Amino acid sequence: MSKPILTAARRALAGAVALSALSVGAETRAEPAKQYFPLATFRVGAYASSGIPVWAGEIDYFRYVNDVEGGINGVKLVWDECETEWAVEKGVECYERVKGGKDGSPVPIFLPHGDPISKALTEKSVSDKIPIVTIAYGRTESIDGRVFPYSFPVVFSFWSEASSTINYIAEREGGKDKLKGLKIATVYHDSPYGKETQTPLAYLAKTYGFEDIQIPVPHPGNDQSAQWAKIRQIKPDYVFLRGWGVMTPVAIKTAAKTGFPVDHIIGGVWSGSEEDVRPAGAAAKGYLAVTPFPAGADFEISKKIKAEIVDKGKSDLKDPKSFGSVYYNSGLDEGIIAVEAIRTAQKKFGVGPINGEQAQWGLEHLDIDDARLKEIGAFGLEQPLKLSAKDHEGGGAGKIIQWDGEKWNIVSNGWVNSDRSLLLPLIYERAAAYAKEKGITPRADATN
Amino acid sequence: MSFFLETLVGGLLAGVMYSLVAIGFVLIYKASGVFNFAQGSMVLFAALTFVTLREAHWSFPAALAVTLAIMVAGAIAIERFVLRSLVNQSDLTLFMATLGLSFVIEGLGQLLMGASVHELDLGIDDVPIQIGFIQVSQFDLVAAATAGALVLILSIFFNFTRTGVSLRAIADDPLAAQSIGIQLPALWRIVWGVAGGVALVAGLLWGARQGVQFSLTLVVLKALPVLIIGGFTSIGGAIVGGLLIGASDSLAEIYVGNLLGGSVSTWFAYVVALVFLLVRPAGLFGERPIERV
C-alpha cells in the first residue's frame, strides 16, 4: 500500500473515531462536576416489554431534573445503560463493570432491576459500599439496615404487599373482623420471589382467622389449567395473584375460562401493569392489583414532564400510550427517590458528586413528607417516605387499582397501609438469624 | 370423580396446544433429520407479524395471507442462505445453525415490530361450557379441533401427494432419494414453508391464550418431552405425546404437587419423557433406526 493511501486511511480512521466520540452524546460524557448514575436495563429478551417503560420514566425524570432544575443543586446527572436481559449473571457483570464509576464520578446507587440480581449482590454491595435500591422487590429482611447496611428494599417490600392486600380485602369486607373464615388463595410464581409472601400470609392468617391457601405456578406460567381447576374445587373468596411476565395474563384468562370472578383476583405489584392485563383482553375487565406506583398522567410532576420533556421530543418513551402507565410511573418513583437521596447526602457532604457510602447516609436520612412530595409534584404518585438505619423500607403502603378494559382506576380509599408494626418484629428476627448465620455484627439503630 | 375427570380433560386439551408446537419440529426432523431449535422463534415471529398487521387495521384474511407469505418467504431464505451451504454437514452443525437462527429471528422480530406485549383476539370466546358434569373451555375445544384438522391435512399431504412421498423418501434415505432425481433444496424449502405455516397456527392459538410477547418462545420447553414420547418423526405421535404430557402434568400438579408441597409440572413432563427414553428410545411412534453392523 502506498504512503498517500496509508495516510488517507489513517485520517479516515481518526475522523471516524472523533465522530463516534461525538455521537456518544452529552449524557454519557461525564465530567467531575456531574453525577454518574448507571442503569441496569433489560431492553431485549422475554421481559423487555415490562422494562422499557420503566427506564423511560426514570430517564425522563433525570432529563427533567437536568434541563428544568439545572441538576441536583447544579450537579447534572449523567447515565449509561448496561443490558442485563433480566439474567443474574449479566446483572452481576453489569454491576462489576460500572461499580468503579465513570470519568471520576462515583456510583451513588445501583438499581439492579431484578429480584434475583438484587439477591446476588447483597454481599458484594457491602464490600463495595454501594447501596442497592430495590423498590417493591428484594430481600424483605434487608429492611433491617443494621444487618444489611447497603440493601434498601424501599417503599413496599413483598411482606407489605401481602399485608396491604389483606387489609384491602378487610376494607372491602367491612373490617378486619370480617376476614375470619374467609378463604384467600395465593397463586404464586414458583420461585424465591413468589415464595416471599408465604411467611407473612401464614402469620396474618393466624392473626385474623382467614384460611391461607398457597398454589404454586411453575415458570413461565403459560399453562395454568391444573392450578385453576384446583381453585374451582377450593372455591376461595379471593385470589392474590403474584405473577411475573406471561403468568399474569394466562392466570386471568384461565380464571375466566373456569368461571372465577375476575374482580375477586388481586394482583401483586408485578402482576399489576398494563403489560399484564392488555394481553388478557376483555377477560381482564374488573381485575384488581395492589401497587405503590399508581397509574395516571394527572400528577403535577407528570404534567411538568409532559410539557418539558415529552412534548419537546426529549422523552425516552417510544410508545406514547405508556405515558402515565404503572411501569412508567414506577420509573418516575425510582428517579425521585434516587435524586432525593443524593440531594439529602449533598446536605451533609457538600454539593458535588456523591459516592456510595455518602448515598447510604443520604438514604438512611431520607425524609420525603407530604410537603416535599407537593414541592416535587409527586403527591398521590409517591407515598411519604422516611428511612433510617433500622428501617430501609419506610413506606409500606399500596393503592388498589382496577382495570376497566382501557386504563387503571384507583379504587382504594387512598394508600392502604400494611400491618408493619405486626410484621416488623418477625422481619427483625429473620435479619438477626441471617446475621448470626453469616457472623455479622449488627450496626447501631441510628447513624450520625 | 368429576373433579378428576375435569382435571384430566383440561390436561388433555392443554396437551394439544403443546402438540401444535411439536408438529413443527416433527416436520423438519422428518424431512432433514434436523432438530430445529428455531421453531419457538418461528411461532413468535408468525404471531407477532399477524398481530402487527391486525393492529395496522388489516382484515383478518389479509393479515393471515400476508403472514403466511412472509413465513414461506422466510423458509426460502433460510434454505438459500443457511441450509444450502450446510448440505452434507453433520447433524450437530445443522442443529447449531438452527440455534443461531432462533436468535436472529427473535432479534429481527424485536427490531421490526418492537418488544411490546399485544392482545390477539381470534374471535373465539375463552369461556367455560358445561358438558355433562364437567366444565371445559370453548377455546380449548377449538384448538383441539384445529390440531386434528392439521394432522389430517398433513397426513394427506405426506401420504397422497408426490411432494409428500418425496419427503418421506428423503427422510428414509437422502442419498438414494437424490440419486433418483429428488431435489433436496426444493423439498427443504417446501418443508420449512409448511413448518412456517404450522408455526403460524400454533402462534395464533398460543398468542390468543397468553398474548403475543417474547416469552411465546418458551412454549417449546414443553414440546420437547412431547417429541420424546411421540417420536421425532411421527405427526400423530406428536398429538399422542401432547395428550400424555398434558394429562400427566395436570394430574401430577394436583395429586403429586400437594404431597411434595410445590409445583411439579416443570419437571414432571421430563420425568415421564425420561421413562419413555429408557423403555422406548425412539418414542411411541418414532422410527427405530436399523443399521447393518
Boltz contact constraints between the chains, C-beta under 6 A:
constraints:
  - contact:
      token1: [A, 46]
      token2: [B, 214]
      max_distance: 6.0
  - contact:
      token1: [A, 46]
      token2: [B, 215]
      max_distance: 6.0
  - contact:
      token1: [A, 48]
      token2: [B, 115]
      max_distance: 6.0
  - contact:
      token1: [A, 49]
      token2: [B, 115]
      max_distance: 6.0
  - contact:
      token1: [A, 49]
      token2: [B, 116]
      max_distance: 6.0
  - contact:
      token1: [A, 49]
      token2: [B, 117]
      max_distance: 6.0
  - contact:
      token1: [A, 49]
      token2: [B, 213]
      max_distance: 6.0
  - contact:
      token1: [A, 190]
      token2: [B, 263]
      max_distance: 6.0
  - contact:
      token1: [A, 216]
      token2: [B, 262]
      max_distance: 6.0
  - contact:
      token1: [A, 216]
      token2: [B, 263]
      max_distance: 6.0
  - contact:
      token1: [A, 218]
      token2: [B, 263]
      max_distance: 6.0
  - contact:
      token1: [A, 218]
      token2: [B, 265]
      max_distance: 6.0
  - contact:
      token1: [A, 218]
      token2: [B, 266]
      max_distance: 6.0
  - contact:
      token1: [A, 220]
      token2: [B, 215]
      max_distance: 6.0
  - contact:
      token1: [A, 220]
      token2: [B, 218]
      max_distance: 6.0
  - contact:
      token1: [A, 222]
      token2: [B, 210]
      max_distance: 6.0
  - contact:
      token1: [A, 223]
      token2: [B, 14]
      max_distance: 6.0
  - contact:
      token1: [A, 225]
      token2: [B, 10]
      max_distance: 6.0
  - contact:
      token1: [A, 225]
      token2: [B, 14]
      max_distance: 6.0
  - contact:
      token1: [A, 226]
      token2: [B, 250]
      max_distance: 6.0
  - contact:
      token1: [A, 226]
      token2: [B, 253]
      max_distance: 6.0
  - contact:
      token1: [A, 226]
      token2: [B, 254]
      max_distance: 6.0
  - contact:
      token1: [A, 229]
      token2: [B, 6]
      max_distance: 6.0
  - contact:
      token1: [A, 229]
      token2: [B, 7]
      max_distance: 6.0
  - contact:
      token1: [A, 229]
      token2: [B, 10]
      max_distance: 6.0
  - contact:
      token1: [A, 233]
      token2: [B, 3]
      max_distance: 6.0
  - contact:
      token1: [A, 245]
      token2: [B, 215]
      max_distance: 6.0
  - contact:
      token1: [A, 246]
      token2: [B, 210]
      max_distance: 6.0
  - contact:
      token1: [A, 246]
      token2: [B, 215]
      max_distance: 6.0
  - contact:
      token1: [A, 249]
      token2: [B, 210]
      max_distance: 6.0
  - contact:
      token1: [A, 249]
      token2: [B, 211]
      max_distance: 6.0
  - contact:
      token1: [A, 250]
      token2: [B, 210]
      max_distance: 6.0
  - contact:
      token1: [A, 253]
      token2: [B, 126]
      max_distance: 6.0
  - contact:
      token1: [A, 257]
      token2: [B, 126]
      max_distance: 6.0
  - contact:
      token1: [A, 257]
      token2: [B, 128]
      max_distance: 6.0
  - contact:
      token1: [A, 257]
      token2: [B, 137]
      max_distance: 6.0
  - contact:
      token1: [A, 259]
      token2: [B, 128]
      max_distance: 6.0
  - contact:
      token1: [A, 275]
      token2: [B, 117]
      max_distance: 6.0
  - contact:
      token1: [A, 278]
      token2: [B, 119]
      max_distance: 6.0
  - contact:
      token1: [A, 279]
      token2: [B, 117]
      max_distance: 6.0
  - contact:
      token1: [A, 279]
      token2: [B, 119]
      max_distance: 6.0
  - contact:
      token1: [A, 279]
      token2: [B, 211]
      max_distance: 6.0
  - contact:
      token1: [A, 281]
      token2: [B, 119]
      max_distance: 6.0
  - contact:
      token1: [A, 281]
      token2: [B, 121]
      max_distance: 6.0
